[in-house]
Amino acid sequence: MKRFYILFAVLLITITGLSVAAQQAPPQQSFTPVTDEMLWKPSPNDWLTWRRTLDSWGYSPLKEIDRTNVGRLKMMWSRGIVGGRTQEATPLVYNGTMYIPNPGDIIMATDAKTGDLKWEYKRKYPEGVNGGTNRNMAMWGNTLIDAGADNSLYAVDARTGNLVWETQIPKAGLRANASTGPIIANGKVITGRQCQPDATNNSCVITAHDAQTGKEVWRTYTIPRPGEPGYDTWGDVPMEQRWHVGTWMVPSYDPETNMVFVGTSVTIPAPKFTLGGADKQHLYHNSTLALDADTGKIVWYYQHIIDNWDLDHPFERILVETAIAPDPKEVAWINPKIKPGEKRKVITGIPGKTGIVYTLDRRTGEFLWGRPTVMQNVVSTIDGASGKVTVNPETIWTAKDQTKMICPGSNGGKNWPAGAYSPSTNAMYMPLQQMCMNAKTTVDTRDPSKVYGLEMPGIIAPNAKDNVGTVWAISAETGKTLWKHEQRAGMLSLVATGGGLVFGGDANGRFKAFDDKTGKVLWEVNLGAPVSGYPVTFAVNGKQYVAVTTGSSLVAGSAGRMTPELTPSNAANVFVFALP
């Protein structure tokens, strides 16, 4: 009888719910708290933050899996995760445990070697709140820290899944969600938000919270308040109608300068004739912001484009130290003050949907060089000396019901799928889409119900030869194209490794390994659904593993509409591979 009651109790715990499972998980006995130093210089075995390091490299020095043996990779385990919603997760791995963020603010902790479940946490929402996209979490101390769909920030115990603290940023129910989680910068939880008009511009904020307590340390508005620098750049637009300068992707952090780097989105509506005029800057939309991590003060900014088309610039900022010697044969815009070959600490990569590579001085924001990749027609030129961008006037709308072909389209040349950087090649690897749009203006006044004020049907770029997806390898020193891979299906996120490999998946469910020097595909597997998550690699007991999640995603869906003959499922799973 005693045995019966024990078995019944175990069964009851199993079926009662996710939050109960979290409460019952026993603490791990050998858990070493994660420190700031560990986040700056992580063990090669672990993946502790979104792109593994706070400089957003998306690089691991692990090299057991290399060019010579990657063809032997086998699936070690797989587990179903939350489906039916957008699934773009980044697993974190620490000391043999994998932590997987799911839509709906569900966090799963599994044995990284076997996939066996350790605990699950499910956030309880107020009435009327539904879970949204959850791309990443942060780790610090004994906790996992995440941004909730109820506009909260919360921490759970990484050993048990029990809630440790929670704090509200805007109130629950407003459309101010954070589609991505935070990073940790010197003990502070840094995160940005979406900010749709019905949430008001008060939700267009970047915040810092104490990682131990959740107490707010500072908040910085991305739409300047009256009396602040930049307020006049919106002209006569009333403050209550200044909308949607969101910071909906993950920042980077430089501990040496103690600066956080974050990118911003377009305004609502996008066409500027409805918002005070195309000659206005509308700060700080479509900009790189450099913030003092201790105070939130904007140290410098660089505005990439005055955006009339929903061509956001919130994507990863890659922080590297490199020689600067842009090749004028491929690099269209070069600062004449550069001394070729001089070393600089820079921000580089493709921060926005235009697909343009920007390289800026990290300390000052000085423009160093830029170049296009995929077909684009919105930027006419960038002045090398000042970094000022001139927009193609033929692409600027002046009235309702105008239709123009805009390249790239609102899905972007680049979007949230992240690129990677390898220090061994000094190259960045970028997943891009070759798409344009025949876009039509739908408003002539500020109407938040029309959101962007555009109809934006996508088309394959005219020069793409029906290939939607592409990967570009670009030298961080010279800006030259090292290699380019083109394919029919749209490409998604990448990761680079010390084994000379770049792993990445596509919208048709193929997960691949590229040679980082040549772009040759060395291994490929069909996972059956868009490889929508961010790949990671880690080691347990000296053995290297590669993991990625699948499921539905906005970018995969947009690319998929261009390739109707490709018919993957939307099954949401995590897959883990290793050598046999």
N, C-alpha and C positions, 0 to 999 in steps of 0.2 A: 504493500500500500504506500509506504514512504517513497519508494521508487516511482510509483505512478504520479504522486503529487509533484515530484521533482521534474519529471518529464512534462507534465501538464504546465508547470510554471515556465519552463523553457519555451514550449510552444506558444504560450500566451505572450511572452516577451517578443517572440519573432513576428507575430501577426498583429500586435497592437498598434504599431506605427513607428515611423522613422524617429520621431523625437524620443520615444521610449528607448529605442535601441541606443541612441546617443547617451542617454542617462545611465544605462546599464553597463556601458563599456568600461572594463577595468583599466586603470592607468598603466601606461608603459613604464617599466621600472628603470630603464636606462636612457631616458630622454634628456639630452643636453640642450638647454635653452639656446635659441638662435640669437646671435648678437649682430650688431651693426657691422662689426669687422667681418663676420662670416658672410653677410650679404654683399660686402664689397669684394671679398676674396673667397668665394665659396669653394668647398672641396670639389674636385672633379667628379666625385661620386654623386653629388646632389644637384637638384634643380630647385632653388629656393625662392625664385621670383619669376616674373612673367617671361623675360628673355634670358633667364639664368643669371645674368649680371645686370646691375643697374645702369650700365652704359648701353643697354638694348642691343647687344651684339647678336643674340641668338646663336651663341657658339659654345661648344663643349670641347675641352682638350682631350677627351677620351678617344683612344685610337685602337682598341682591340678590334673593332670592326673597321676595316679599311678597304681600299680599292681591290685588293687581291682576294678578299674572302666575303665581301658583301653579298655576292651572289648565292651564298649558302644560308642566308638569314631564314629563320623559321619562326612562325608564330608560337609564342610560349603560352599566352593566355589571352582571353578576351572576356569582357563583362559588359552586359547591357547597362546603359545609363539612361537618363531621362530623355525620352523622345517626344515628338509631337510639337516641339518648339525649336527655336533657333539654338543650335548647339555649336559653340565655338570655343571650347574649353582648353585651358592650359593646365595639364596635371603638374602638381608640385611633388617633388620626391625628396625625402629627408630620412637618412639613416634606415633605409629599407622599407619605408612606408610611403605609399602614393596617396596624395590627396587630390580629389577630382571635384572641381566646382561644376554644378549642374544648373540649368535653368530652374527658376523657382526657388533659388537659394537653398538648394540641397547640396550638401557636401558629403562625399563618400571618402572614407579612409580604408585603403586596402593594403594587403601585403604586396609590395612591389614585385616580388619574385614569383608569387603564385596567383595573385588576384583575389585571394580570400578576403572577404569583408571583415573589417575590424569594428567599424561603427559608421553610422549615418546621422547627419543632422538635417532637419527640415525646419526652416523658419516659419513661424506662425504669423500670417499677415492680418492686418485690419480688414474689415469688410470692404469690398470693392477694389482691392489691390490684387493684381495677378503678377506672377513671376515673369521676369524678362530674361534677356541674354545675360550670361555671366561668363566673361572671357577669362578672368584670372582672379587670384587671391594673393595675399601677402602673408609672410611668416615673420614672426618676431617673438622672442622669448619662448613661452610655452604655447603660443596661440597662433591660430589662423585668423586673419582679419579680412573681411569682405564688405563690399558695398551692396546693400539690400535693395530689392525692388520696391520696398516701402520707403525709399529715400533715407534709409538708415545706414549707419556704419556699425559693424558689430564684430566681436571677437569670440571664437570658440576655442576651448582647450584642445590642442592638437593631439593630446593623449587619449581623450575621452569623448570629444564632441559636445561637451557641455558648454552652454553659453557662459561667457566670462563677463562681458560688458556690451552695452549697446548705446548708441546715441543717435538722435534725429538731426538731420541737416535741414532741408525743407520739410514741411509736414507731409505725412503719408497721403497718397492719393493724387498729388500733383504730378504732372508729367515732367519730372525733373530727374528721372532715373539715371543711375550710373550703369551703362552697359558694360563697363569694365571695372575691375577692382583697383585697389590702390597699390602703391609702392611704399617702402619704408625709407625715409631719409633721415638718418641720424636720430632715430627714435621717434620720428613723427610719421603719421599715416597721411600720405598725400594722395588726394583723389579729386577728380573733376566730375562734371555732370553734364547730361543733356539738359536742355532748358527750353521746352516748347512754350509758345505764347501763353497758354492757359496756366502755366506755372509762374508767370511773370518773370521779368528780368532779374528779380531778386534771387532766383535759383541758378543764374548764370555765374557760378562760383567755383573756385578752386579752394579747397580747405586743407588744413593740417590739424590733426588730432594727436594727442599724446597716446603712444602705442600701448602703454601700460594701463591707462585709465579710460581712454576714449574721450577725454575732455578736449574741447576745441581750443587750439592754440592761436590760429589766425584764419581769416577768410579773405580772399582776393576776388573782386568782381571783374569779369571779363568784358563787361560793358561799363565804361567809366561813369561814376556818379557825378552829379552837379558839383562843380568846383575842382574836380580831379583832372589831371592831364588827359587829353583825348576826348573830353566831353563834347567839345565843339566840333569834332570831326563827323558828327551825325547831322550837322546843320540844324534845321528847325524841327526835326522829328521829336515829338514829345517823349519824355522819358518813359512813359507807360507804354509806348509803341516801339520801343527799342528791344528787339527780341532775338533770342536764339544765337548767341555766340557761345557754343558749347565746347566743352573739353572732354569728349567722350571716348578718348583713347588713353593709353597708359603713358605717364611721364617717364623721363630719364633723370638720373641724378649723378652729379659729379661731386664726390666728397672733398676733393681738393679745393674747389672754389665754393663749396657748399651751396651750389645752385641747382634748382630743379628746372628742367626744360619740358615744356608742354605746348602742344599745338591746339589751334582753335578751328571752329567750323564756320560755315556760311551763316548769314542772317536769314530771317524770315520776314517778308518774302525775299527771294534771291535777287530778282532784277532790281537794280538800284534806282530806276526811275520812279518806282513806287515808294522809295525810302529816302527821299531827300536829294537824290541825284547821283549819277555815276561818277561825278567828280569828287565825291566825299570819300574819306577813308573808312568811316564806320569802324573805328578801333573798338576792340582788338580782334576783329574777325580775320580768319585765314592767316594767322600770324604764328610765329614762334615766340613764346614768352620765356624769358629767363627770370626766375624768381629766387630771391634770397630764401633759403629753406627755413631760416629761423624766424623771419618776419612776414614772408609772403610778398614783400615789396618787389615790384617789377624793376629789375636791374637794367634790362634792355629788352627791346622787341624788334622783330623784323617781320614786315608784312609781305607775304609772298604774292598776293594778288588781290585786287578788288574784285570780289566774286559775284558775278551776275547769274551763275549757272548751277549752283549746288556742287561746286568742285572743292569740297572741304580740304583743310590741311591739318588734321589732327593726329597723323600717324607717327610711327616711332621715329625718334631722333637718335641716331647712332653717334656715340661719342668716341672718337679715336684721336691718337696722336700720329701724324704722318707727314712725310715730305709733301710739299705742294708744288706740282709741276704740270698744270693742266695743258693738255695737247690741243692746240687751236684747230687741228684738223677735225676733231670731234666735239670739242667743248665750245659751245657757241658764245658764252658770255664769261669773260675773264677780267678780274680786277687788275688794272695795269700796274698797281703798286706791288704786286707779288714779286718776290725774288725767287725765281725758279729753283726748286730744290730745298727751300727753307722749310724747317719743321714747324708745324703748328698743331695746337690742340683745337680740334674742330668738331662741329656738328655736321654730319653729312647724312646722305640717304635720300629717299623720296618721300617728303613729308605730306604730299597732297595728291589729289586725284588727277592733276595735270600730267603726272608721270615725269615731271622735271626733277632732276637731281640738283639739290642746293647744297653747297658747302660754305659754312659760315665759321668765323672765328668764335670759339666757345666763350671766351672772356668778354668780348665786346659786341658780338653780333655782326661784325663787319662781313660784307659779302665778299667771298673769295672767287668762286666760280659756279657756273650752272650749265646744265645741258639737258636737252629733251631726250626722251626715249621713244615711247610709242607716239603715234600720230596725235598732234595737238595743234589747235588753231586759235587759242585764246590769248596766248602771250606772243606779242610781236617781238619784243626785245627786252633785255635787262641791261641797264647801264652798269658797266663793270666797276666804275669808280665809286658810284653811290649805292649800287644795288637796287635802284628804283626800277620797278617793273612797268612796262608800257603794254597795255591791253590792246588787242586787235579791235579797232572800232567797229568793224563789220560784224562782230559777234555780240555787240551790246544792244539789247532791246530798248526801244523807246516808247512802245505802246502795247496795249493788249492785242492778242490774236496775231502776233508776229511769229513766224516759224523760221528757225535757223538750224543748220546742221552744226552741231558743236562737238568738238573732239578734244579730249575723251568725253564720254557721256557721264551721267551722274553716278553710274556704277564705278567710274574711275578707270583710268589707266592703273593707278594704285588705289588700294582701299585698305581696310583693316587687316587683311592677310599680311603677315609680317615678313620682311626680308631678313637676311642674316649677313654677318660680317665675319671673315676669317682673318686672323692676324698672320697666318702662315702665307697667305696669298696677297694680303692687303687689298682684298676685293670685297665688294658688297654684292649680294645675290638677291635679286628683286623679282617677286612674282607679280606679273602685270597682266592686264586684260586689254585686248586690242578692240575697243568698242567706242562708238560715237553715239549721238542721239539726234533725232529730228525733233527739237524741242519747241514748244509753243507757249507763249505767255497766256495766262488765264486770268490775270487781275490787272487793274489799272489803279487800284488803291490798296492800302494796307488792310488785308483780310486774313486774319490768322486761321480761319477755317480752310483756306486754300493752301495752307502750309507754305510750300516753297513758291507758289504762284506760277507753277509750270506744269505742263504735260511733257513727259520725258521718255518717249518710247526709244528703246535702244536698237542699234544696228551694229553689225560688224564693221570695223574700220575699213574704208575702201582699199587701203594698201595692205590688208592683212591676209589675203589669199584664203579666206574662210577659216583662218586659225584664230581662235579667240584667245587662248592662253599663251603666255610666253614667260621665260625666265631670262633675265639679263644679268650677266656678270660684268661688273664695272670696276675698274681700278680706282681706289680711293686717292691715289697719288696723282694720276694723269687724267682721270675721267674717261679713259679709252674703254671701248667695249672689248672685253676679253673673250667672251663667247655669248651666243644667244641660242636658246632652245625655243622652238615654236611648236604648238600642237593645237588640235581642234578644241579640246576641252579647256575650260578656264583653269588657271593655276591658283593655288591657295598657299598657305604659309610654308616657310622654309626654316631649316636649322642646319648649321654648318658644324663639322667635327674635325678633331685633330687627325682623324684617319683619312683626310683628303676627300671627304664626302659632303654633299649637300642633300639632305632628305627633304622631300616635299610631296604634297598630294594635290589632287585636282578635283574638279567638280563632277567627274565621271567615276569617282571611287578608286582611282589608281594612286597608289603610294609608291614613290620612286626614290632611288638613290642616284645622284649625278656625281660624276667625277668633277671635283671643284676646279680643276685646271682646264678641262676640255669641254665640259657639259655633256659628255657621253652618258647615256642612261645605262647603269651597271646592274640594276636590279629593279624589279617592278612586281607588285602584287595588287590584285583586285579586291578591295575591301567592301564593295557592293553599294556604298553610299558616299556622298561627297566627303572628302577628307578635310572637314571643316575646322578642326581644332589645330592648335599650335603644337607641332612635334617637339618632343623633348628626348634627351638621352641621359642615362644615369648608369650607375654601377652598384651592384650588391655582391658582397663577398668577392670582389675583383672581377666580376663578370659584367660586361656592358649590355645594356638593353636600350631599345628605341621604342617609344610609345607615341600614340597619336589617337585622337578621337574623331569619330565620324558623326554625321547628322545633317540636318537642314541648315542652310545659312542664306543670308540675303545675297551675298556675292555669288555663291554657287547657283542660287536660283536665277539671278539675272543672266549669268553666263549660260546657264542651261537653256534659257529661252532662245538663245541664239543657235543652239545645237539640238534641235528637237529629236534627232535620231538617237541621241544618247539618253538612256533611260535608267539611271541609277535609282535605288530606293532612297528613303530618308532615314534608314535605321540608325539609331544612336548607340554607339558602342565605343569602348576603349580597346585598342589592340596593342599588344606588347610583343616585340620581336627580339631575338637574340641568336647567336650562332649556336648550332647544336652541340 
